[in-house]
Amino acid sequence: MPVLNGGVGADTLVGGDGNDTLFGMGGADRLVGGGGDDRLDAGSGQATLLGGDGRDTIQGQRGDYIIDAGPGNDIVELGLWPAAAVTLGPGADTLSLNIDPEWRGVTVSDFQTGDGGDRVHVALPSDPTWDGVTNPFARGRLQLIQDGADVLLRYDGTGGAAFGVIDVARFQNLQVGQFTAANMSGWPPDGSPPPGVSVSGGAGNEELVGSVGPDQVAGGGGSDTLIGYEGHDTLTGEGGSDIVTGGGGDDQLFGGDGDDFLQDNRGSNFIRGGDGHDRIDASNFGSDFNDLHGNWGNDTVLGGRGGDWVVGGQGNDELKGGDGADAVLGNLGHDDLDGGAGNDVVRGGQGDDVVRGGDGDDYLAGDRGNDTLYGGAGADLFHTFAGAGIDRIRDFNAAEGDRLNVLAGTTYTLRQQDADVIVEMGDGDQVIVTGVELSALPPGWIFVS
């Protein structure tokens, strides 16, 4: 896949017959795709972007653009404060608009209405009065307005949302009644509830896109991209190394086989990686609860701002709870765990783990295996038992309220060894509290329960 970079001047970049990537990088550029599935990225500044044949992706932000996507089912993505004159061309195209308070407007000359036509998706700003599921046309947040021979798509953020009134796009030579829910990414313009869709992939590598309703989207045997948008969706990657992205609403995401990337940054979500070395990312935005599990393979699982359940499963996993009171559980394998901010429960499970509590009053256990534990700031409670192996606590701080809990039925002895305190539990099981003088520890720093 050839990549052409234009630099900061006024450049002309022309793709060939393959799948090309063209970056304008600012300046009065002209980017011309070829016969393949090309990506044209104008960056900021002035640019003319011509997609050509194939399924092209055309992107720009903070610029003045003339865009002709050409034949094929193309994607035109515009953000921040563009001024764009857009011709979508033949095919079922998607116009994706990430609006901003300084939005200057987009004019589309040939938008095809109806269920088999083009689609516009507006990334709505964060709004505490909106649940992410209710149709924004019913609430007046989005409006289709007849303006002479054209139709305006207007966003009205007054009364609770982040922005004011923005005329997002002008569709030339159309009537309001010609637009359907399919044209609005599933939101019925009459304000009725979105019905949702069912989409399934085949053997190839496909992009499978839901609507804004409660969608069922399933990949096939290839490495697919699944997008849910708003609504309570179920997205299943199946075979291949898939990219699975939820949106607003409480979603269920399943990676299936392959090394998958699963991301959902809004709502309360249930995410399972399945087989393969997966990355699960729920690390941004709201404070909702997420149930995240890597399953099999060496996974990376990232929680969000709320109290999440972050579980590794089998394999050597990297787990981060993020903010909030999280449960971070390694299970099998040699795992690296971090509770993050908040009062977390962090447990290594089987294997030789690194267990970090982060800020807050955390509960930490290496469980079985030879583990290394860091409580972090706060009054942390470390847990051990006979059969736990050899654990090392690297930052025990009695002055902050750290304590060591020994499971009932476990007998132990204490001794000083050089700069460390050794808790002996028999059969080779120990807790080594590093950098601590036994004589300086207060009563109750170790207890049985």
C-alpha positions as CSV (number, residue, x, y, z in Angstrom):
1,M,0.0,0.0,0.0
2,P,2.0,3.1,-1.2
3,V,1.9,6.1,1.1
4,L,2.5,9.6,-0.4
5,N,3.1,12.6,1.8
6,G,2.8,16.1,0.4
7,G,4.5,18.2,3.0
8,V,3.4,21.8,3.9
9,G,3.3,23.3,0.4
10,A,0.8,23.2,-2.5
11,D,1.2,19.6,-3.8
12,T,-0.5,17.3,-6.3
13,L,-0.5,13.7,-5.3
14,V,-1.9,11.0,-7.6
15,G,-2.5,7.4,-6.7
16,G,-2.2,4.4,-8.9
17,D,-4.3,1.3,-9.5
18,G,-3.7,-0.2,-6.0
19,N,-4.9,0.8,-2.6
20,D,-3.0,4.1,-1.9
21,T,-2.8,6.5,1.0
22,L,-2.3,10.2,0.2
23,F,-1.6,12.8,2.9
24,G,-1.8,16.5,2.0
25,M,-0.3,17.8,5.2
26,G,-1.6,21.3,4.8
27,G,-1.4,23.8,1.9
28,A,-3.5,24.1,-1.2
29,D,-3.2,20.5,-2.2
30,R,-4.8,18.3,-4.9
31,L,-5.2,14.6,-4.0
32,V,-6.3,12.2,-6.6
33,G,-7.1,8.6,-6.0
34,G,-6.7,5.8,-8.5
35,G,-8.5,2.6,-9.2
36,G,-8.2,1.0,-5.7
37,D,-9.6,1.6,-2.3
38,D,-7.7,4.8,-1.4
39,R,-7.4,7.0,1.6
40,L,-7.1,10.7,1.0
41,D,-6.3,12.8,4.0
42,A,-6.2,16.6,3.4
43,G,-5.3,17.7,6.9
44,S,-5.8,21.5,7.4
45,G,-5.7,24.2,4.7
46,Q,-7.2,24.2,1.2
47,A,-7.6,21.0,-0.8
48,T,-9.3,19.4,-3.7
49,L,-9.9,15.7,-3.1
50,L,-10.9,13.4,-5.9
51,G,-11.6,9.8,-4.9
52,G,-11.8,8.0,-8.2
53,D,-13.0,4.4,-8.5
54,G,-13.1,2.0,-5.5
55,R,-14.2,2.3,-2.0
56,D,-12.3,5.4,-0.9
57,T,-12.0,7.2,2.5
58,I,-11.7,11.0,2.3
59,Q,-10.8,12.9,5.4
60,G,-10.3,16.5,6.3
61,Q,-10.5,19.0,9.2
62,R,-10.0,22.7,9.8
63,G,-9.9,23.3,6.0
64,D,-11.7,24.5,2.9
65,Y,-12.4,21.5,0.6
66,I,-13.7,20.6,-2.7
67,I,-14.5,16.9,-2.6
68,D,-15.7,14.5,-5.3
69,A,-15.7,10.9,-3.9
70,G,-16.3,9.3,-7.3
71,P,-17.9,5.9,-7.9
72,G,-18.1,3.3,-5.2
73,N,-19.4,3.1,-1.6
74,D,-17.1,5.8,-0.2
75,I,-16.7,7.4,3.2
76,V,-16.2,11.2,3.6
77,E,-15.1,12.2,7.1
78,L,-15.0,15.9,8.1
79,G,-14.3,17.4,11.5
80,L,-13.7,20.5,13.6
81,W,-14.5,23.5,11.4
82,P,-14.5,22.6,7.7
83,A,-16.1,24.4,4.8
84,A,-16.7,21.8,2.2
85,A,-18.5,21.4,-1.2
86,V,-19.1,17.7,-1.6
87,T,-20.1,15.5,-4.5
88,L,-20.6,12.0,-3.3
89,G,-20.9,10.3,-6.7
90,P,-22.5,7.0,-7.6
91,G,-22.8,4.4,-4.8
92,A,-24.1,4.2,-1.3
93,D,-21.8,6.7,0.4
94,T,-21.4,7.7,4.1
95,L,-20.9,11.3,5.2
96,S,-19.5,11.3,8.7
97,L,-19.4,14.7,10.5
98,N,-17.8,15.4,13.8
99,I,-19.2,18.9,14.6
100,D,-17.5,21.6,16.6
101,P,-18.7,25.0,17.9
102,E,-16.8,26.7,15.0
103,W,-18.4,24.5,12.4
104,R,-18.7,26.3,9.1
105,G,-20.8,24.0,7.1
106,V,-20.9,21.3,4.4
107,T,-22.9,21.5,1.1
108,V,-23.7,18.2,-0.7
109,S,-24.8,18.5,-4.3
110,D,-26.0,14.9,-5.0
111,F,-27.1,13.2,-1.8
112,Q,-29.2,10.2,-2.7
113,T,-32.2,9.7,-0.4
114,G,-34.1,6.5,0.3
115,D,-33.3,3.2,1.9
116,G,-30.6,2.3,-0.7
117,G,-29.1,5.7,-0.9
118,D,-26.4,7.7,1.0
119,R,-26.1,8.1,4.7
120,V,-25.0,10.9,7.0
121,H,-23.8,10.3,10.5
122,V,-23.4,13.2,13.0
123,A,-21.1,12.6,16.0
124,L,-23.3,14.3,18.6
125,P,-21.5,16.2,21.4
126,S,-21.6,15.0,25.0
127,D,-25.0,15.9,26.4
128,P,-26.0,15.1,30.0
129,T,-29.7,15.3,29.1
130,W,-29.4,12.5,26.4
131,D,-29.2,8.8,27.1
132,G,-27.5,7.9,23.8
133,V,-30.5,5.8,22.8
134,T,-33.5,8.2,22.4
135,N,-33.9,9.5,18.9
136,P,-32.4,13.0,18.8
137,F,-35.0,14.0,16.1
138,A,-37.6,13.4,18.8
139,R,-35.8,15.7,21.2
140,G,-35.1,18.4,18.6
141,R,-31.4,17.9,18.9
142,L,-31.3,17.1,15.2
143,Q,-33.7,18.7,12.7
144,L,-34.3,18.6,8.9
145,I,-35.5,22.0,7.7
146,Q,-36.7,22.9,4.2
147,D,-34.8,26.0,3.0
148,G,-36.0,26.9,-0.4
149,A,-35.0,24.2,-2.8
150,D,-32.6,22.6,-0.3
151,V,-32.8,20.7,3.0
152,L,-30.7,21.8,6.1
153,L,-29.6,19.4,8.7
154,R,-29.5,21.4,11.9
155,Y,-28.1,20.6,15.3
156,D,-29.7,22.4,18.3
157,G,-27.7,22.0,21.4
158,T,-29.5,24.6,23.5
159,G,-31.1,23.4,26.7
160,G,-28.5,21.1,28.0
161,A,-26.0,20.1,25.3
162,A,-22.5,21.5,24.8
163,F,-23.0,23.5,21.7
164,G,-25.6,26.0,20.4
165,V,-27.4,25.9,17.1
166,I,-25.3,24.7,14.1
167,D,-26.3,24.2,10.5
168,V,-24.4,21.0,9.9
169,A,-25.1,20.3,6.2
170,R,-27.0,21.6,3.2
171,F,-28.4,19.0,0.8
172,Q,-29.2,20.7,-2.5
173,N,-32.4,20.1,-4.5
174,L,-34.2,17.8,-2.1
175,Q,-37.3,17.8,0.1
176,V,-37.5,16.9,3.8
177,G,-40.0,14.1,3.1
178,Q,-37.5,12.3,0.9
179,F,-35.2,11.4,3.8
180,T,-35.5,8.1,5.6
181,A,-34.0,6.6,8.7
182,A,-31.4,4.8,6.5
183,N,-30.2,8.2,5.3
184,M,-29.8,9.4,9.0
185,S,-27.8,6.3,10.1
186,G,-30.9,4.7,11.5
187,W,-32.5,7.7,13.2
188,P,-36.1,8.1,11.8
189,P,-36.4,11.8,10.9
190,D,-40.1,11.7,12.1
191,G,-38.8,11.1,15.7
192,S,-40.0,7.6,16.1
193,P,-37.8,5.0,17.8
194,P,-35.0,3.5,15.7
195,P,-35.7,0.0,14.6
196,G,-32.1,-1.4,14.5
197,V,-30.6,-3.6,11.8
198,S,-29.1,-7.1,11.4
199,V,-25.9,-7.3,9.4
200,S,-23.7,-10.3,8.6
201,G,-20.4,-10.6,6.8
202,G,-19.0,-13.2,4.4
203,A,-15.6,-14.8,3.8
204,G,-13.8,-11.6,2.9
205,N,-12.5,-8.6,4.8
206,E,-15.5,-6.3,5.2
207,E,-16.7,-3.2,6.9
208,L,-20.0,-3.9,8.6
209,V,-21.9,-0.9,9.9
210,G,-25.0,-0.9,12.1
211,S,-27.4,2.0,12.6
212,V,-28.4,3.9,15.7
213,G,-30.9,1.3,16.9
214,P,-30.4,-2.0,18.7
215,D,-28.3,-3.7,16.0
216,Q,-27.0,-7.3,15.5
217,V,-23.7,-7.1,13.6
218,A,-21.7,-10.2,12.9
219,G,-18.4,-10.6,11.0
220,G,-17.5,-13.6,8.8
221,G,-14.3,-15.5,8.1
222,G,-12.2,-12.5,7.3
223,S,-10.6,-9.6,9.3
224,D,-13.7,-7.3,9.5
225,T,-14.4,-3.9,10.9
226,L,-17.7,-3.7,12.8
227,I,-19.3,-0.4,13.9
228,G,-22.3,-0.2,16.1
229,Y,-23.0,3.6,16.5
230,E,-25.7,4.5,19.1
231,G,-28.2,2.0,20.5
232,H,-27.9,-1.2,22.6
233,D,-25.9,-3.3,20.1
234,T,-24.5,-6.9,19.8
235,L,-21.3,-7.0,17.7
236,T,-19.5,-10.3,17.1
237,G,-16.3,-10.5,15.2
238,E,-16.3,-14.3,14.5
239,G,-13.1,-15.4,12.5
240,G,-10.1,-13.2,11.6
241,S,-8.5,-10.3,13.3
242,D,-11.4,-7.9,13.7
243,I,-11.9,-4.3,14.8
244,V,-15.1,-4.1,16.8
245,T,-16.3,-0.6,17.9
246,G,-19.5,0.1,19.9
247,G,-21.0,3.5,20.4
248,G,-23.6,5.1,22.6
249,G,-25.8,2.6,24.5
250,D,-25.1,-0.5,26.5
251,D,-23.4,-2.9,24.1
252,Q,-22.2,-6.5,23.9
253,L,-18.9,-7.0,22.0
254,F,-17.4,-10.4,21.1
255,G,-14.1,-10.7,19.3
256,G,-14.3,-14.4,18.4
257,D,-11.2,-16.0,16.9
258,G,-8.1,-14.0,15.9
259,D,-6.2,-11.0,17.4
260,D,-9.0,-8.5,17.8
261,F,-9.3,-4.9,18.8
262,L,-12.6,-4.2,20.7
263,Q,-13.4,-0.6,21.8
264,D,-16.4,1.0,23.4
265,N,-16.0,4.2,25.2
266,R,-19.7,5.0,26.1
267,G,-22.4,3.2,28.0
268,S,-22.2,0.1,30.3
269,N,-20.7,-2.6,28.1
270,F,-20.1,-6.4,28.2
271,I,-16.9,-7.2,26.2
272,R,-15.3,-10.6,25.6
273,G,-12.1,-11.0,23.6
274,G,-12.4,-14.7,22.8
275,D,-9.4,-16.6,21.3
276,G,-6.3,-14.8,20.2
277,H,-4.2,-11.9,21.6
278,D,-6.9,-9.2,21.9
279,R,-6.9,-5.6,23.0
280,I,-10.0,-4.4,24.8
281,D,-10.3,-0.6,25.4
282,A,-13.0,1.0,27.4
283,S,-10.7,3.7,28.7
284,N,-12.4,7.0,28.0
285,F,-15.5,9.1,28.6
286,G,-18.2,8.1,31.0
287,S,-18.3,6.5,34.5
288,D,-20.5,3.6,33.6
289,F,-19.7,0.0,34.7
290,N,-18.0,-2.2,32.1
291,D,-17.6,-6.0,32.3
292,L,-14.3,-6.8,30.3
293,H,-12.7,-10.2,29.9
294,G,-9.9,-11.1,27.6
295,N,-10.6,-14.8,27.6
296,W,-7.8,-16.8,25.9
297,G,-4.5,-15.4,24.6
298,N,-2.1,-12.7,25.8
299,D,-4.6,-9.8,26.1
300,T,-4.5,-6.1,27.0
301,V,-7.7,-5.0,28.8
302,L,-8.2,-1.3,29.7
303,G,-11.0,-0.2,32.0
304,G,-12.6,3.3,32.0
305,R,-13.5,6.0,34.5
306,G,-16.1,4.0,36.3
307,G,-15.9,1.0,38.5
308,D,-15.1,-1.8,36.0
309,W,-14.5,-5.6,36.1
310,V,-11.2,-6.1,34.2
311,V,-10.3,-9.8,33.8
312,G,-7.5,-11.4,31.9
313,G,-8.4,-15.1,31.6
314,Q,-5.8,-17.5,30.2
315,G,-2.5,-16.1,28.9
316,N,-0.1,-13.4,30.0
317,D,-2.2,-10.3,30.2
318,E,-1.8,-6.6,30.8
319,L,-4.8,-5.3,32.8
320,K,-5.6,-1.7,33.9
321,G,-8.6,-0.7,35.8
322,G,-8.5,3.0,35.2
323,D,-10.4,5.4,37.5
324,G,-13.1,4.1,39.9
325,A,-13.4,1.2,42.2
326,D,-12.4,-1.7,39.9
327,A,-12.0,-5.4,40.2
328,V,-8.8,-6.4,38.3
329,L,-8.3,-10.1,38.1
330,G,-5.5,-11.9,36.3
331,N,-6.6,-15.5,36.5
332,L,-4.2,-17.8,34.6
333,G,-0.8,-16.8,33.3
334,H,1.9,-14.3,34.2
335,D,0.0,-11.0,34.3
336,D,0.7,-7.3,34.8
337,L,-2.1,-5.7,36.7
338,D,-2.8,-2.1,37.7
339,G,-5.9,-1.0,39.6
340,G,-5.4,2.7,38.8
341,A,-7.1,5.5,40.9
342,G,-9.8,4.4,43.3
343,N,-10.3,1.7,45.9
344,D,-9.6,-1.4,43.8
345,V,-9.5,-5.2,44.3
346,V,-6.5,-6.4,42.4
347,R,-5.7,-10.2,42.3
348,G,-3.0,-11.9,40.2
349,G,-4.5,-15.4,40.2
350,Q,-2.2,-18.3,39.1
351,G,1.3,-17.5,37.7
352,D,4.1,-15.0,38.5
353,D,2.3,-11.7,38.5
354,V,3.1,-8.0,39.0
355,V,0.2,-6.5,41.0
356,R,-0.2,-2.7,41.4
357,G,-2.9,-1.0,43.4
358,G,-2.4,2.6,42.2
359,D,-3.9,5.4,44.2
360,G,-6.6,4.6,46.7
361,D,-7.2,2.1,49.5
362,D,-6.7,-1.1,47.6
363,Y,-7.0,-4.9,48.3
364,L,-4.1,-6.7,46.7
365,A,-3.3,-10.4,46.4
366,G,-0.8,-12.2,44.3
367,D,-2.7,-15.5,44.9
368,R,-0.6,-18.4,43.6
369,G,2.8,-18.1,42.1
370,N,5.8,-15.8,42.9
371,D,4.3,-12.3,42.7
372,T,5.5,-8.7,43.1
373,L,3.1,-6.3,44.7
374,Y,3.0,-2.5,44.8
375,G,0.2,-0.9,46.9
376,G,0.7,2.7,45.7
377,A,-0.7,5.7,47.7
378,G,-3.4,5.0,50.2
379,A,-4.1,2.5,53.0
380,D,-3.7,-0.8,51.2
381,L,-4.5,-4.3,52.4
382,F,-2.2,-7.1,51.2
383,H,-3.5,-10.7,51.4
384,T,-1.6,-14.0,51.6
385,F,-2.0,-17.7,52.6
386,A,-0.1,-21.0,52.8
387,G,0.4,-22.2,49.2
388,A,0.7,-18.6,47.8
389,G,4.4,-19.0,46.8
390,I,7.0,-16.3,47.4
391,D,5.5,-12.8,47.2
392,R,7.4,-9.5,47.5
393,I,5.7,-6.3,48.7
394,R,7.8,-3.5,47.4
395,D,6.3,-0.4,48.9
396,F,4.7,-1.4,52.3
397,N,4.0,1.8,54.2
398,A,2.5,1.4,57.7
399,A,2.3,5.1,58.1
400,E,-0.2,5.3,55.3
401,G,-2.2,2.4,56.8
402,D,-0.9,-0.5,54.9
403,R,-1.6,-3.9,56.5
404,L,-0.9,-7.6,55.7
405,N,-3.8,-10.1,56.1
406,V,-2.9,-13.8,56.6
407,L,-5.7,-16.2,55.8
408,A,-7.2,-18.0,58.8
409,G,-5.6,-21.4,59.3
410,T,-2.2,-20.3,58.1
411,T,0.5,-20.2,60.7
412,Y,3.5,-17.9,60.3
413,T,6.7,-16.6,61.9
414,L,8.4,-13.2,61.4
415,R,12.1,-12.4,61.1
416,Q,14.3,-9.6,59.9
417,Q,16.7,-10.5,57.0
418,D,19.0,-7.6,56.1
419,A,16.7,-4.7,55.1
420,D,13.6,-6.9,54.7
421,V,10.9,-8.5,56.9
422,I,10.3,-12.2,56.1
423,V,6.9,-13.7,56.8
424,E,7.5,-17.5,56.8
425,M,4.4,-19.8,56.2
426,G,6.1,-23.1,55.7
427,D,6.8,-25.3,52.6
428,G,8.8,-22.4,51.1
429,D,5.9,-20.0,51.1
430,Q,6.9,-16.4,52.1
431,V,6.0,-12.8,52.0
432,I,9.1,-10.6,51.7
433,V,8.3,-7.0,52.9
434,T,11.2,-5.1,51.4
435,G,12.9,-2.1,52.9
436,V,11.1,-2.4,56.3
437,E,12.4,-2.7,59.9
438,L,10.3,-5.2,61.9
439,S,10.9,-3.3,65.1
440,A,9.4,-0.1,63.5
441,L,6.1,-1.8,62.4
442,P,3.1,-0.8,64.6
443,P,0.8,-3.3,66.3
444,G,-1.8,-4.8,64.0
445,W,0.2,-4.3,60.8
446,I,-0.2,-8.1,60.3
447,F,-3.3,-10.0,61.3
448,V,-5.2,-13.3,60.7
449,S,-8.7,-13.5,59.5
